[in-house]
Amino acid sequence: MTPARHRSQLLMMLSEAAEIEHCLMCCYLYAAFSLKQSETEDLTVAELEAVRRWRLETVRIATDEMLHLALANNLSIALGGRPHLRRFNFPISPGLFPADVVVELAPFDQGTLDHFIYLERPRNAEAQDDSRFEKATYKRRAPSDRLMPFADDYATVGELYVSIAESLRLLVATLGEDAVFVGTRDAQLSPQDFSLPGLRTVRSLDEAITAVDFIVHQGEGSPQNKAGSHFSRFCQIRREWQALQATRPAFTPHRAVARNPVMRSPILAGRIQIVEEPAISLLDAGNVCYELMLHVLASLADLGACHEDAALRRGIGEQTLCLMHAVNDIGNLLSRLPANRDHPGICAGLTFTVSRGELTFLTPSTDSYALGERYRALGERLQQLVPTTPELARHVPQMRRYEQFWTQRHIALGGDAPAGAQPAPGPAPAIISVAAAPTTGSADKPAEIVEGRDAVLVFDSKRCIHSRHCVLGEPGVFIANKPGDWLYPDAATPERLMQVALNCPSGAVSVRRKDGVDEVAPLVNVARIRENGPLAIHADLDITGYPPHDASPFRATLCRCGQSRNKPYCDSSHVAAKFSASGEPDTRDSQPLPERNGRLRVDPLRNGPLEVTGNLELCAGTGRTVDRLATVRFCRCGQSANKPFCDGTHAVVDFQADGV
């Protein structure tokens, strides 16, 4: 492949790379949606375990492709271009990509798996594509002496990136680094926006080459090691598939989902139009969620990364994740619904259709207005679908929150309130939490309360994680393993009792002093990541649906293994479950918070993560700062590949937990 000799050619190559990553992400998600999810779908227990594992792995690979899309766009921005989030609708016509790069929406059968392996294959690797992914015979040639950008040919996606790296080196050698990297970091997606390992900004040749190498190695593997690459992970799935099929030849892990589904009447043969209800209405809503996600992503490029906008950027980043969760739910639902009576037995699928219009509007104010308008329409449509698909109910309040978010931003930028909108007073927040009625749970169980001369000692066994600060710090007060009465508050001064309480990370121990000196909220809100254990939070806590009762309102340990019987609190189930999660994740770039304390709201989302809103410093077990946050979603299913942050895995593994 011929390296680019001018900026326009290189930007075109990066745009094509972005389109390929975007298409691969959609193809992988579509295949994952088609996989069966229960024993009632003719799967044995062992088969179901394997299929769930494949689904999780495929969604994680799709997430990697989203990361690659972000890196390709960061490279474009660094060169002075704009992010490229557009692509042609499926299936992609021959000529747009090289003949070997065929992207179609297909169920996760053996041929599709072979095709994924073929697409991710390393250069010079032996791999055979499935014959159903028909290739046209053509070659794309880019003359090296043309000023007009031309699409050149390449055999693998890795080869395209190698040529991009060569082009970067060539342009820097010709023009100089400062003349090549004329873009800004401010418009690029950064680790402050998304919890994606490997996400980085670019402003130099070394940073650009590092980003390109990361994409290539994560896809096809390094020349020395293929382990952990997309290629090797899909190959492992194929080996497991072949072993299960050898045991039971009738093993079929996927549903009969349409290949190349479309919304409108197909022009070409081989497409299945989705026409049946509720599939077509659900598909319409799913595509709006998907395109709205792209719109929100595009809006981030128009925001500066200055300190005042950090919370706003993180809030917008959280919206893209919420919309992806909605896309995931709708994609799964469609794979169980009839598509077209002319094709009996065939189920529908998400088409990832995008319109021709621009993703963003001319000014931030009109863009905010349009986003609020779109969220309002989407929320109303999802509400209409709830009677037939109640699984969508959890997304309706989210859409209303985001409508309010963008409406308030539009007003803050000098616009008038849209007709029919009812924005809350005050400045636009990063995330606007929705209150929920308190629920009855284990936190309602009365705690042990023992009154002494100078203080009242409270112990809530349901919050205890056996950190043993109490029995080790004041063994005369807390007499371990003693039948009957075991709490003796008069064996220590109120000051010493208070010190024990403050050392209790779960809030199970609290003290009410009779001299009126009670525990107060900390000066800095802190969440500490415990090695292979829970998230220990010290702040003025408001945990939706779980009032503190007699336990401390300032300390709590929240489950992140997914196994607690007292969710959202930890009950030490992580020990028996052999939960493995580092307490020392990498430090992420962050700016000091303008305010470090204040009310910290924790919303345990139903069957999902912990959504935390408020000033928070996230610390490793050793005390090192990992990140400073205004809003974040923490994993509580225990299976995120990006712990302690949520990466959407809960939707893949069918995590179940009460919440908002």
C-alpha positions as CSV (number, residue, x, y, z in Angstrom):
1,M,0.0,0.0,0.0
2,T,1.4,3.4,-1.0
3,P,2.1,5.8,1.9
4,A,0.4,9.2,1.9
5,R,2.5,12.1,0.7
6,H,0.1,14.9,1.7
7,R,-2.3,15.6,4.6
8,S,-5.5,15.1,2.6
9,Q,-4.5,11.6,1.6
10,L,-3.6,10.7,5.2
11,L,-6.9,12.1,6.5
12,M,-8.8,10.0,4.0
13,M,-6.9,6.9,5.1
14,L,-7.8,7.6,8.7
15,S,-11.4,8.2,7.7
16,E,-11.5,4.8,6.1
17,A,-9.9,3.3,9.1
18,A,-12.6,4.9,11.3
19,E,-15.3,3.5,9.0
20,I,-13.8,0.0,9.2
21,E,-13.6,0.0,13.0
22,H,-17.1,1.4,13.2
23,C,-18.4,-1.3,10.9
24,L,-16.6,-4.1,12.7
25,M,-18.0,-2.9,16.1
26,C,-21.6,-3.2,14.7
27,C,-20.9,-6.6,13.1
28,Y,-19.6,-8.0,16.3
29,L,-22.5,-6.6,18.3
30,Y,-25.0,-8.0,15.9
31,A,-23.5,-11.4,16.1
32,A,-23.4,-11.3,19.9
33,F,-27.1,-10.3,20.1
34,S,-27.9,-13.4,18.1
35,L,-26.4,-15.8,20.6
36,K,-28.9,-17.8,22.8
37,Q,-29.2,-17.0,26.4
38,S,-31.0,-19.8,28.2
39,E,-31.2,-23.6,28.5
40,T,-34.7,-23.4,27.1
41,E,-33.2,-22.6,23.7
42,D,-31.8,-26.2,23.3
43,L,-28.6,-25.7,25.2
44,T,-27.0,-27.9,27.9
45,V,-25.7,-26.3,31.0
46,A,-22.1,-26.6,29.7
47,E,-23.1,-25.2,26.3
48,L,-24.9,-22.3,27.8
49,E,-21.8,-21.4,30.0
50,A,-19.7,-21.5,26.8
51,V,-22.1,-19.4,24.8
52,R,-22.4,-16.8,27.5
53,R,-18.6,-16.6,27.6
54,W,-18.4,-16.1,23.8
55,R,-21.0,-13.4,24.0
56,L,-19.1,-11.6,26.6
57,E,-15.9,-11.9,24.7
58,T,-17.4,-10.7,21.5
59,V,-19.0,-7.6,23.1
60,R,-15.6,-6.9,24.7
61,I,-13.9,-7.1,21.3
62,A,-16.6,-4.8,19.9
63,T,-15.8,-2.4,22.7
64,D,-12.1,-2.5,21.6
65,E,-13.3,-1.5,18.1
66,M,-15.0,1.5,19.6
67,L,-11.7,2.3,21.3
68,H,-9.9,1.9,17.9
69,L,-12.5,4.2,16.3
70,A,-11.8,6.8,19.0
71,L,-8.0,6.6,18.5
72,A,-8.3,6.9,14.7
73,N,-10.4,10.0,15.2
74,N,-7.9,11.4,17.7
75,L,-5.2,11.0,15.0
76,S,-7.4,12.8,12.5
77,I,-8.0,15.7,15.0
78,A,-4.3,15.9,15.7
79,L,-3.7,16.4,12.0
80,G,-6.2,19.2,11.9
81,G,-9.3,17.2,10.8
82,R,-12.5,16.4,12.5
83,P,-13.7,13.1,13.9
84,H,-15.3,10.8,11.3
85,L,-18.3,9.0,12.8
86,R,-20.3,8.5,9.6
87,R,-20.3,5.3,7.6
88,F,-22.4,3.7,4.8
89,N,-25.3,1.5,5.8
90,F,-25.1,-2.3,5.9
91,P,-24.3,-4.3,3.9
92,I,-21.4,-2.3,2.6
93,S,-21.2,-2.2,-1.2
94,P,-18.1,-3.5,-3.0
95,G,-15.5,-0.9,-3.7
96,L,-15.9,1.2,-0.6
97,F,-13.4,-1.1,1.1
98,P,-10.9,-3.5,-0.4
99,A,-12.3,-6.7,-1.8
100,D,-11.1,-8.7,1.2
101,V,-12.9,-6.5,3.7
102,V,-16.5,-7.6,3.5
103,V,-18.7,-6.4,6.3
104,E,-22.3,-7.7,6.7
105,L,-24.7,-8.2,9.6
106,A,-24.9,-11.9,10.2
107,P,-25.9,-14.3,13.0
108,F,-23.1,-15.9,15.0
109,D,-22.8,-19.2,13.1
110,Q,-19.5,-21.0,12.3
111,G,-19.2,-19.2,8.9
112,T,-19.5,-15.8,10.6
113,L,-16.9,-16.8,13.2
114,D,-14.5,-17.9,10.4
115,H,-15.1,-14.5,8.7
116,F,-14.3,-12.6,11.9
117,I,-11.0,-14.6,12.2
118,Y,-10.3,-13.7,8.5
119,L,-10.9,-10.0,9.1
120,E,-8.7,-9.9,12.2
121,R,-5.9,-12.1,10.7
122,P,-2.3,-11.0,11.0
123,R,-0.4,-10.1,7.8
124,N,0.8,-13.2,6.0
125,A,-1.3,-15.5,8.2
126,E,-3.1,-18.5,6.7
127,A,-6.9,-18.0,7.1
128,Q,-9.9,-19.1,5.0
129,D,-12.9,-16.8,4.7
130,D,-16.4,-18.2,4.6
131,S,-17.8,-18.5,1.1
132,R,-21.1,-16.7,2.0
133,F,-19.2,-13.4,2.4
134,E,-19.0,-12.9,-1.3
135,K,-16.1,-10.9,-2.6
136,A,-16.1,-8.9,-5.8
137,T,-13.0,-9.0,-8.0
138,Y,-11.4,-5.6,-8.1
139,K,-8.2,-3.8,-7.1
140,R,-8.0,-0.2,-5.8
141,R,-5.0,1.8,-7.0
142,A,-3.9,5.1,-5.7
143,P,-1.4,6.8,-8.0
144,S,1.4,8.4,-5.9
145,D,1.7,11.6,-7.8
146,R,-2.0,12.7,-7.5
147,L,-3.1,15.6,-5.4
148,M,-6.7,14.2,-5.1
149,P,-6.9,11.6,-2.3
150,F,-7.4,8.1,-3.7
151,A,-8.3,4.9,-1.9
152,D,-5.5,2.3,-2.2
153,D,-5.7,-1.5,-1.8
154,Y,-4.6,-3.5,1.2
155,A,-5.0,-7.1,2.2
156,T,-5.6,-6.7,6.0
157,V,-6.7,-3.9,8.3
158,G,-3.3,-4.2,10.0
159,E,-1.7,-3.4,6.6
160,L,-3.7,-0.2,6.4
161,Y,-2.5,0.9,9.8
162,V,1.1,0.1,8.9
163,S,0.7,2.4,5.9
164,I,-0.8,5.1,8.2
165,A,2.3,4.9,10.4
166,E,4.6,5.1,7.4
167,S,2.7,8.1,6.1
168,L,3.0,9.9,9.5
169,R,6.8,9.4,9.5
170,L,7.0,10.5,5.9
171,L,5.0,13.7,6.5
172,V,7.0,14.6,9.6
173,A,10.3,14.0,7.8
174,T,9.0,16.3,5.0
175,L,7.2,19.1,6.9
176,G,8.4,18.8,10.4
177,E,6.4,17.7,13.5
178,D,4.9,21.0,14.4
179,A,3.6,21.5,10.8
180,V,2.0,18.0,10.8
181,F,0.3,18.0,14.2
182,V,-1.6,21.3,14.0
183,G,-4.7,20.0,15.7
184,T,-5.5,20.3,19.4
185,R,-5.7,17.8,22.2
186,D,-8.8,19.6,23.5
187,A,-11.2,18.2,20.9
188,Q,-9.9,14.6,21.3
189,L,-11.5,11.9,23.4
190,S,-9.4,11.3,26.5
191,P,-9.3,9.0,29.5
192,Q,-11.2,11.7,31.4
193,D,-14.1,11.2,29.0
194,F,-14.2,7.4,28.9
195,S,-12.9,4.6,31.0
196,L,-11.4,2.7,28.0
197,P,-7.9,1.2,28.7
198,G,-5.6,2.4,25.9
199,L,-7.5,5.6,25.1
200,R,-4.9,8.4,24.7
201,T,-4.6,11.8,23.0
202,V,-2.1,12.6,20.3
203,R,0.1,15.6,19.6
204,S,3.4,14.2,18.4
205,L,4.9,11.5,16.1
206,D,5.8,9.2,19.0
207,E,2.3,9.4,20.5
208,A,0.8,8.8,17.0
209,I,2.9,5.7,16.4
210,T,2.1,4.4,19.9
211,A,-1.6,4.7,19.1
212,V,-1.3,3.0,15.8
213,D,0.8,0.1,17.2
214,F,-1.8,-0.3,20.0
215,I,-4.6,-0.8,17.5
216,V,-2.6,-3.3,15.4
217,H,-1.4,-5.3,18.3
218,Q,-4.9,-5.5,19.9
219,G,-6.4,-6.6,16.6
220,E,-3.9,-9.0,15.0
221,G,-1.3,-9.3,17.8
222,S,2.4,-8.3,17.8
223,P,4.9,-10.2,15.6
224,Q,6.2,-11.9,18.7
225,N,2.9,-12.6,20.5
226,K,-0.7,-13.1,19.3
227,A,-2.1,-14.0,22.8
228,G,-4.9,-11.6,23.8
229,S,-5.4,-10.2,20.3
230,H,-8.8,-10.3,18.6
231,F,-7.5,-12.9,16.2
232,S,-6.4,-15.3,19.0
233,R,-9.6,-14.7,21.0
234,F,-11.8,-15.6,18.1
235,C,-9.7,-18.6,17.3
236,Q,-10.1,-19.8,20.9
237,I,-13.9,-19.5,20.5
238,R,-13.7,-21.6,17.4
239,R,-11.7,-24.3,19.2
240,E,-14.3,-24.4,22.0
241,W,-17.2,-24.5,19.4
242,Q,-15.6,-27.4,17.5
243,A,-15.2,-29.3,20.8
244,L,-18.8,-28.8,21.8
245,Q,-20.1,-29.8,18.3
246,A,-18.0,-32.9,18.4
247,T,-19.8,-33.9,21.6
248,R,-23.2,-33.0,20.3
249,P,-23.5,-32.5,16.5
250,A,-26.9,-30.7,16.9
251,F,-25.3,-27.9,19.0
252,T,-26.4,-24.5,17.7
253,P,-25.5,-21.5,19.8
254,H,-27.3,-18.8,17.8
255,R,-30.9,-17.9,17.0
256,A,-32.3,-17.8,13.5
257,V,-31.7,-14.1,13.1
258,A,-32.0,-12.4,9.7
259,R,-28.9,-11.9,7.7
260,N,-28.6,-8.3,6.3
261,P,-31.9,-7.0,7.7
262,V,-33.2,-3.7,6.4
263,M,-35.9,-1.2,7.4
264,R,-37.1,-0.3,3.9
265,S,-38.1,-2.4,1.0
266,P,-34.9,-4.0,-0.3
267,I,-33.5,-3.0,-3.7
268,L,-31.2,-6.0,-3.9
269,A,-31.8,-9.7,-3.2
270,G,-30.5,-11.3,-0.1
271,R,-32.0,-8.7,2.3
272,I,-34.8,-9.3,4.8
273,Q,-37.1,-6.3,5.5
274,I,-38.3,-6.0,9.1
275,V,-42.1,-5.4,8.9
276,E,-43.7,-7.2,11.8
277,E,-44.8,-5.5,15.1
278,P,-43.4,-5.0,17.6
279,A,-40.1,-5.6,15.9
280,I,-40.3,-2.7,13.4
281,S,-41.2,-0.1,16.1
282,L,-38.5,-1.5,18.3
283,L,-36.0,-1.4,15.5
284,D,-36.9,2.2,14.8
285,A,-36.2,3.2,18.4
286,G,-33.0,1.1,18.5
287,N,-31.6,2.9,15.5
288,V,-32.5,6.3,17.0
289,C,-30.6,5.3,20.2
290,Y,-27.6,4.3,18.0
291,E,-27.6,7.5,15.9
292,L,-28.2,9.7,19.0
293,M,-25.2,8.0,20.6
294,L,-23.1,9.1,17.5
295,H,-24.5,12.7,17.8
296,V,-23.6,12.9,21.5
297,L,-20.1,11.6,20.7
298,A,-19.6,14.1,17.9
299,S,-20.7,17.0,20.3
300,L,-17.7,16.2,22.5
301,A,-15.3,17.4,19.8
302,D,-16.8,20.9,20.0
303,L,-16.1,21.1,23.7
304,G,-12.8,22.3,25.1
305,A,-11.1,20.2,27.7
306,C,-10.7,23.1,30.1
307,H,-11.3,22.5,33.8
308,E,-14.7,24.1,33.8
309,D,-15.9,21.7,31.1
310,A,-14.5,18.5,32.7
311,A,-17.8,17.5,34.5
312,L,-19.8,18.4,31.4
313,R,-17.6,16.2,29.2
314,R,-17.8,13.3,31.6
315,G,-21.5,13.7,31.8
316,I,-21.8,13.5,28.0
317,G,-19.5,10.5,28.0
318,E,-21.9,8.8,30.4
319,Q,-24.8,9.4,28.1
320,T,-23.0,7.5,25.3
321,L,-22.7,4.5,27.6
322,C,-26.4,4.7,28.6
323,L,-27.4,4.8,25.0
324,M,-25.2,1.8,24.2
325,H,-26.9,-0.1,27.0
326,A,-30.3,0.8,25.4
327,V,-28.9,-0.4,22.0
328,N,-27.8,-3.6,23.7
329,D,-31.2,-4.3,25.2
330,I,-33.0,-3.5,22.0
331,G,-30.6,-5.7,20.0
332,N,-31.2,-8.6,22.3
333,L,-35.0,-8.2,22.2
334,L,-35.1,-8.0,18.4
335,S,-33.2,-11.3,18.0
336,R,-36.3,-13.0,19.6
337,L,-39.0,-11.3,17.5
338,P,-40.4,-12.4,14.1
339,A,-39.1,-10.3,11.3
340,N,-41.4,-10.8,8.3
341,R,-44.2,-13.3,7.7
342,D,-42.8,-14.0,4.2
343,H,-39.7,-15.4,6.0
344,P,-41.2,-17.7,8.7
345,G,-38.9,-18.7,11.5
346,I,-36.5,-15.8,10.9
347,C,-36.1,-13.3,13.7
348,A,-35.3,-9.6,13.4
349,G,-32.1,-7.8,14.2
350,L,-30.8,-4.3,14.8
351,T,-29.7,-2.7,11.5
352,F,-27.6,0.2,12.9
353,T,-29.1,2.5,10.3
354,V,-27.9,6.1,10.1
355,S,-29.4,9.0,8.2
356,R,-27.7,11.3,5.7
357,G,-28.0,14.4,7.9
358,E,-25.1,15.9,9.8
359,L,-24.5,14.6,13.3
360,T,-24.0,18.0,14.9
361,F,-25.6,21.4,14.3
362,L,-23.9,24.7,13.5
363,T,-23.7,26.2,17.0
364,P,-23.5,24.6,20.6
365,S,-26.8,26.2,21.4
366,T,-28.7,24.8,18.5
367,D,-27.0,21.5,18.9
368,S,-28.1,21.4,22.5
369,Y,-31.6,22.3,21.5
370,A,-31.7,19.5,18.9
371,L,-30.3,16.9,21.3
372,G,-33.0,17.8,23.9
373,E,-35.7,17.6,21.3
374,R,-34.4,14.2,20.1
375,Y,-34.2,12.8,23.6
376,R,-37.7,13.9,24.3
377,A,-39.0,12.2,21.2
378,L,-37.1,9.0,22.0
379,G,-38.3,8.9,25.6
380,E,-41.9,9.2,24.4
381,R,-41.4,6.4,21.9
382,L,-39.8,4.1,24.4
383,Q,-42.7,4.8,26.8
384,Q,-45.1,3.7,24.1
385,L,-43.2,0.5,23.7
386,V,-43.1,-0.4,27.4
387,P,-46.5,-2.3,27.4
388,T,-45.2,-4.8,24.8
389,T,-41.5,-4.7,25.9
390,P,-41.4,-3.9,29.6
391,E,-37.6,-4.3,29.6
392,L,-37.3,-0.8,28.1
393,A,-38.9,0.8,31.2
394,R,-35.6,1.5,32.8
395,H,-34.4,3.6,29.9
396,V,-37.4,6.0,29.9
397,P,-36.3,8.1,32.9
398,Q,-32.8,8.2,31.5
399,M,-34.0,9.8,28.3
400,R,-36.0,12.4,30.3
401,R,-32.9,13.2,32.3
402,Y,-30.8,13.7,29.2
403,E,-33.6,15.8,27.6
404,Q,-33.4,18.0,30.7
405,F,-29.6,18.0,30.6
406,W,-29.4,19.4,27.0
407,T,-32.4,21.8,27.5
408,Q,-30.6,23.4,30.5
409,R,-27.4,23.6,28.5
410,H,-29.3,25.3,25.6
411,I,-30.7,27.9,28.1
412,A,-27.3,28.4,29.7
413,L,-25.9,29.2,26.3
414,G,-28.5,32.0,25.9
415,G,-31.4,30.1,24.2
416,D,-35.0,30.2,25.1
417,A,-36.8,27.2,26.8
418,P,-38.3,24.9,24.1
419,A,-42.1,24.7,24.0
420,G,-43.3,21.9,26.2
421,A,-40.0,21.4,28.0
422,Q,-39.8,21.8,31.8
423,P,-36.2,22.3,32.7
424,A,-35.2,22.3,36.4
425,P,-33.9,25.7,37.7
426,G,-30.2,26.3,38.0
427,P,-27.2,25.6,35.8
428,A,-27.0,22.5,33.7
429,P,-25.5,19.6,35.7
430,A,-23.3,16.9,34.4
431,I,-25.9,14.3,35.3
432,I,-29.3,14.9,36.8
433,S,-30.3,12.1,39.1
434,V,-33.8,10.8,39.3
435,A,-35.2,10.3,42.8
436,A,-36.7,6.9,43.6
437,A,-39.0,5.8,46.4
438,P,-37.2,4.0,49.2
439,T,-37.3,0.3,48.9
440,T,-37.5,-2.3,51.6
441,G,-34.3,-4.3,51.9
442,S,-31.9,-5.7,54.4
443,A,-30.8,-2.2,55.4
444,D,-34.1,-1.9,57.2
445,K,-33.2,-4.6,59.8
446,P,-32.7,-3.0,63.2
447,A,-29.1,-2.7,64.3
448,E,-27.7,-3.6,67.8
449,I,-27.9,-0.5,69.9
450,V,-26.2,-0.4,73.3
451,E,-26.4,2.7,75.5
452,G,-23.5,3.6,77.8
453,R,-22.8,6.4,80.2
454,D,-21.3,8.8,77.7
455,A,-22.2,7.4,74.3
456,V,-24.5,5.1,72.4
457,L,-22.8,2.3,70.4
458,V,-24.5,1.1,67.2
459,F,-23.5,-2.1,65.3
460,D,-25.3,-3.0,62.1
461,S,-24.3,-6.6,61.3
462,K,-25.8,-6.4,57.8
463,R,-23.2,-3.7,56.9
464,C,-20.2,-5.5,58.5
465,I,-17.4,-6.7,56.2
466,H,-15.2,-8.0,59.1
467,S,-12.4,-5.6,58.6
468,R,-11.8,-6.1,62.4
469,H,-10.8,-2.6,63.2
470,C,-13.3,-2.8,66.1
471,V,-12.1,-6.0,67.8
472,L,-8.5,-5.2,67.3
473,G,-8.7,-1.5,68.2
474,E,-10.9,-1.8,71.3
475,P,-11.0,-5.5,72.3
476,G,-12.6,-4.5,75.7
477,V,-15.5,-2.9,73.9
478,F,-16.0,-5.4,71.1
479,I,-15.5,-8.9,72.6
480,A,-15.4,-11.2,69.6
481,N,-16.9,-14.7,69.7
482,K,-18.8,-14.1,73.0
483,P,-22.3,-15.5,73.2
484,G,-25.0,-13.0,74.2
485,D,-24.0,-9.4,75.0
486,W,-20.7,-8.6,73.4
487,L,-20.7,-4.7,73.1
488,Y,-19.5,-2.7,76.1
489,P,-19.3,1.0,75.3
490,D,-18.3,2.0,78.8
491,A,-14.9,0.2,78.4
492,A,-13.6,3.1,76.4
493,T,-13.9,6.9,76.2
494,P,-16.2,8.5,73.7
495,E,-13.2,9.7,71.8
496,R,-11.8,6.2,71.5
497,L,-15.2,4.8,70.4
498,M,-15.4,7.5,67.8
499,Q,-12.0,6.6,66.5
500,V,-13.0,3.0,66.1
501,A,-16.2,4.1,64.2
502,L,-14.2,6.3,61.9
503,N,-11.9,3.3,61.1
504,C,-14.8,1.1,60.2
505,P,-15.0,1.4,56.4
506,S,-18.5,-0.2,56.1
507,G,-20.3,2.1,58.5
508,A,-21.4,-0.9,60.5
509,V,-20.0,0.7,63.7
510,S,-21.3,4.2,64.6
511,V,-21.3,6.2,67.8
512,R,-23.8,8.8,69.1
513,R,-22.0,10.8,71.8
514,K,-24.1,12.3,74.5
515,D,-22.0,15.5,74.6
516,G,-23.3,16.3,71.1
517,V,-20.0,15.8,69.3
518,D,-21.1,13.5,66.5
519,E,-19.4,12.2,63.3
520,V,-19.4,14.8,60.5
521,A,-18.9,14.5,56.7
522,P,-15.3,14.3,55.6
523,L,-13.6,17.3,54.0
524,V,-12.7,15.2,50.9
525,N,-15.1,12.6,49.5
526,V,-13.1,9.4,48.9
527,A,-13.8,6.0,47.4
528,R,-11.1,3.4,48.1
529,I,-10.7,0.4,45.9
530,R,-10.1,-2.6,48.1
531,E,-8.0,-5.4,46.6
532,N,-10.3,-8.3,45.5
533,G,-13.0,-6.6,47.5
534,P,-15.6,-3.8,47.7
535,L,-15.5,-0.1,47.1
536,A,-15.2,1.7,50.4
537,I,-16.7,5.2,50.3
538,H,-16.3,8.0,52.9
539,A,-18.6,10.9,52.0
540,D,-21.9,12.5,52.9
541,L,-23.7,9.6,51.3
542,D,-27.2,9.5,49.7
543,I,-27.7,5.9,48.5
544,T,-31.0,5.9,46.6
545,G,-33.5,3.5,48.1
546,Y,-31.3,2.6,51.0
547,P,-31.6,5.1,53.9
548,P,-28.8,4.7,56.5
549,H,-31.2,4.0,59.5
550,D,-28.9,3.4,62.4
551,A,-25.7,2.9,60.4
552,S,-23.3,5.7,59.5
553,P,-24.5,8.0,56.7
554,F,-20.9,8.8,55.9
555,R,-19.2,5.4,55.4
556,A,-20.2,2.4,53.3
557,T,-18.6,-0.6,51.5
558,L,-20.4,-1.3,48.3
559,C,-20.3,-4.7,46.5
560,R,-18.4,-5.0,43.3
561,C,-18.2,-8.8,43.0
562,G,-21.9,-9.1,42.1
563,Q,-22.4,-11.9,44.7
564,S,-23.5,-10.1,47.8
565,R,-26.9,-11.1,49.3
566,N,-27.2,-7.6,50.7
567,K,-26.7,-5.5,47.5
568,P,-25.7,-2.7,47.1
569,Y,-23.7,-3.3,50.3
570,C,-20.8,-5.8,50.6
571,D,-21.4,-8.9,52.8
572,S,-17.9,-10.5,52.2
573,S,-19.3,-12.8,49.5
574,H,-16.3,-11.9,47.4
575,V,-14.1,-14.2,49.6
576,A,-16.1,-17.4,48.9
577,A,-16.5,-16.3,45.2
578,K,-12.7,-15.9,44.9
579,F,-13.4,-12.5,43.3
580,S,-10.3,-11.1,41.6
581,A,-9.9,-7.4,41.0
582,S,-6.9,-5.1,41.5
583,G,-7.0,-2.5,44.2
584,E,-4.3,-0.7,42.2
585,P,-5.6,0.3,38.8
586,D,-3.6,2.7,36.7
587,T,-3.7,6.4,37.4
588,R,-5.9,8.4,34.9
589,D,-5.3,12.0,33.9
590,S,-7.6,14.3,35.9
591,Q,-7.7,17.8,37.2
592,P,-8.2,18.9,40.9
593,L,-11.9,19.3,41.8
594,P,-13.1,22.8,42.5
595,E,-14.9,21.4,45.5
596,R,-13.9,18.2,47.2
597,N,-16.8,17.4,49.5
598,G,-20.6,17.8,49.5
599,R,-23.4,15.3,49.0
600,L,-22.5,12.2,47.1
601,R,-25.4,10.5,45.5
602,V,-25.2,6.7,44.7
603,D,-27.9,5.3,42.4
604,P,-27.8,1.5,42.2
605,L,-29.2,1.0,38.7
606,R,-31.5,-1.9,38.3
607,N,-29.5,-4.9,36.9
608,G,-26.7,-2.5,36.3
609,P,-23.9,-0.5,37.8
610,L,-23.6,2.1,40.6
611,E,-24.1,5.5,39.2
612,V,-22.3,8.0,41.4
613,T,-22.9,11.8,41.2
614,G,-21.0,14.3,43.1
615,N,-17.4,15.3,43.9
616,L,-15.3,12.2,44.4
617,E,-11.6,11.3,44.6
618,L,-11.1,7.7,43.6
619,C,-8.1,6.2,45.4
620,A,-6.1,2.9,45.1
621,G,-5.7,0.7,48.2
622,T,-2.4,2.4,48.9
623,G,-4.0,5.9,48.8
624,R,-2.7,6.9,45.4
625,T,-5.2,9.0,43.4
626,V,-6.6,7.0,40.5
627,D,-9.1,9.6,39.2
628,R,-11.1,12.7,40.3
629,L,-14.7,12.5,39.2
630,A,-18.0,14.4,39.1
631,T,-20.0,11.5,37.8
632,V,-19.1,7.9,37.2
633,R,-20.5,4.4,36.8
634,F,-18.8,1.7,38.9
635,C,-19.1,-2.0,38.0
636,R,-21.1,-4.1,40.5
637,C,-21.6,-7.2,38.4
638,G,-18.0,-8.2,39.0
639,Q,-17.2,-8.9,35.4
640,S,-16.2,-5.6,33.8
641,A,-12.9,-5.8,31.8
642,N,-12.2,-2.3,33.1
643,K,-12.8,-2.6,36.8
644,P,-13.7,-0.6,38.9
645,F,-15.5,1.1,36.1
646,C,-18.6,-0.2,34.3
647,D,-18.0,-1.3,30.7
648,G,-21.6,-2.6,30.0
649,T,-20.7,-6.3,30.7
650,H,-23.7,-6.5,33.2
651,A,-26.1,-6.5,30.2
652,V,-24.2,-9.3,28.6
653,V,-24.0,-11.6,31.6
654,D,-27.6,-10.9,32.6
655,F,-26.7,-9.4,36.0
656,Q,-29.7,-9.2,38.3
657,A,-30.0,-6.6,41.1
658,D,-32.6,-4.3,42.5
659,G,-32.2,-0.6,41.8
660,V,-33.6,2.5,40.2
